Amino acid sequence: MEFSEITPSLSEFISLVNESNFTKEDIELQSKTASKVGYDSFEHYLEFQYFIYHHLFIIQELIDEVNKDLEIHHKIKGNLVSKVTKHVDHSIEDELKPIFERVQKLPVDIQSRLYIFEDKLRTLYIQSTLDNISKDDSLKNTVTKFLNDLANQYSLAQPEAKQSILNTISYLDGVSYDNTNKLIAESNSDNYYFKKQTSILQKLHDELVIGKYIEKHDAFVNVFRSQNRNPHLNSILWIEETPKLFYLLLRLNDNIEYVNGSRIDYIAYQLFTFHSEKTSDNIRTAYNSMISKMKDEHYIDKKMQHLNEILNRILIK
């Protein structure tokens, strides 16, 4: 999704100024005051506010810096707060200075109403942007994780800024109906295993095929629908190392070893088959020998990195 698709268009932004979001009196006051403080018209005022929101923070420069970090270090380094503030365009403040000086000459009560109007307008712009971000699960997860890191770095120096970011994350979670949709997915699922992840199973299949973890299986989702091997369906052929299968199943179950009383090794035997024939005892022995490593971050980074990236991207949290 391009940046221009995330933010509201100018016409969408202008349409936010309506009597559902503002009182008729406040719209009339802002319209009447706009020409007094230096704008050609109320429409010009709204266009300039839109320009400010789009250009005060140069997001492409931040993206380029992050991409450079990833290219060189394979991770983002340094202080996120300083990265963000570095890409603020303060030159716009110079354009606003004469307008601000004229506003300062207005009665205090009028000034207060104007500032409240602009705060509300900015909030509506942000909400509209978050609404668009929430439509793309991958983008939403990326933005949420970035905001969480940013909030943590604000913790000591600017706790009020941290709270503002956490409020943004809460809104993003709310507009995505995460908890409600999870409940719907679980209650509507006829899968015996991993009900929470029902909606992503087909996408998981595609990713596993591309990553050469399994062979293409047209009934992949249906295999998960019964507790035991379905005699009418071929099991899924796992073509990677067995520990990676255990890791996959554990992640599908929120790192919990049992589903409805069945342990992960039993589930692996029921759902999957292998190039070299394995008995349930073989699977159990292999599982017992490596389960302790599943909580070792170094082991996961070294042995499961690619699979871990896939699961982090698509699993329902």
Residue pairs with C-beta under 8 A, 6 or more apart in sequence:
1 132
1 136
1 139
3 59
3 60
5 132
6 129
6 132
6 133
6 139
7 53
7 54
7 125
7 128
7 129
7 132
8 16
8 125
8 128
8 129
8 132
10 47
10 50
12 128
13 46
13 50
13 125
13 128
14 43
14 46
14 50
16 121
16 124
16 125
16 128
17 27
17 46
17 121
19 27
21 120
21 124
22 117
22 120
26 113
26 116
26 117
29 110
29 113
29 114
29 117
30 42
30 45
30 114
30 117
31 42
33 106
33 110
33 114
34 41
34 42
34 44
34 45
35 41
35 42
36 102
36 106
37 99
37 102
37 103
37 106
38 98
38 99
38 102
39 45
39 48
39 99
49 118
49 121
49 122
50 125
52 92
52 96
53 122
53 125
55 89
55 92
56 88
56 89
56 92
57 84
57 87
57 88
57 89
58 87
58 88
58 89
59 87
61 87
62 83
62 84
62 87
65 83
65 87
66 76
66 83
69 75
69 76
69 77
69 78
70 76
79 153
80 146
80 149
80 150
80 153
81 150
81 153
81 154
81 157
84 150
103 111
103 114
104 111
106 114
126 168
127 171
130 168
130 171
130 172
130 175
131 175
133 139
133 140
133 143
133 172
134 140
134 172
134 175
134 176
137 176
138 313
140 172
140 176
141 313
141 317
143 172
144 169
144 172
144 173
147 165
147 168
147 169
147 172
148 169
150 165
151 162
151 165
151 166
151 169
152 162
154 161
154 162
154 165
155 162
173 179
178 317
182 196
182 316
185 195
185 196
185 198
185 199
185 316
186 195
186 196
186 198
188 198
189 195
189 198
190 225
191 198
191 201
191 221
191 224
191 225
192 224
192 225
192 226
192 227
192 260
193 224
193 227
193 252
193 253
193 259
193 260
193 267
193 271
194 201
194 224
194 252
194 253
194 259
196 254
196 316
197 204
197 252
197 315
197 316
198 221
198 224
199 316
200 314
200 315
200 316
201 220
201 221
201 224
202 220
202 221
203 314
204 310
204 314
205 214
205 216
205 217
205 220
205 221
207 310
207 314
208 214
208 248
208 310
209 215
209 216
211 306
211 307
211 310
212 239
212 240
213 238
213 239
213 240
213 244
213 245
213 248
213 307
214 220
214 236
214 237
214 238
214 239
215 236
215 237
215 239
217 223
217 234
217 236
217 237
219 233
219 234
220 236
222 230
222 233
223 230
223 233
223 235
223 236
223 271
224 271
227 260
227 262
227 270
228 270
229 235
229 270
229 271
234 273
235 270
235 271
235 272
235 273
236 271
236 272
236 273
237 272
237 273
237 274
237 275
238 245
238 272
238 273
238 274
239 275
241 303
242 268
242 274
242 278
242 283
242 286
243 286
243 290
243 293
243 303
244 303
244 304
244 307
245 268
245 272
246 264
246 265
246 268
246 286
246 287
246 290
246 291
246 294
247 294
247 300
247 304
247 307
247 308
248 307
248 311
249 264
249 267
249 268
250 256
250 257
250 264
250 294
251 311
251 315
252 315
253 259
253 264
255 294
257 263
257 264
257 291
258 264
259 267
262 270
263 287
264 287
265 280
265 283
265 284
265 286
265 287
265 288
266 280
266 283
266 284
268 283
268 287
269 278
269 280
269 283
293 299
294 300
300 308
301 308
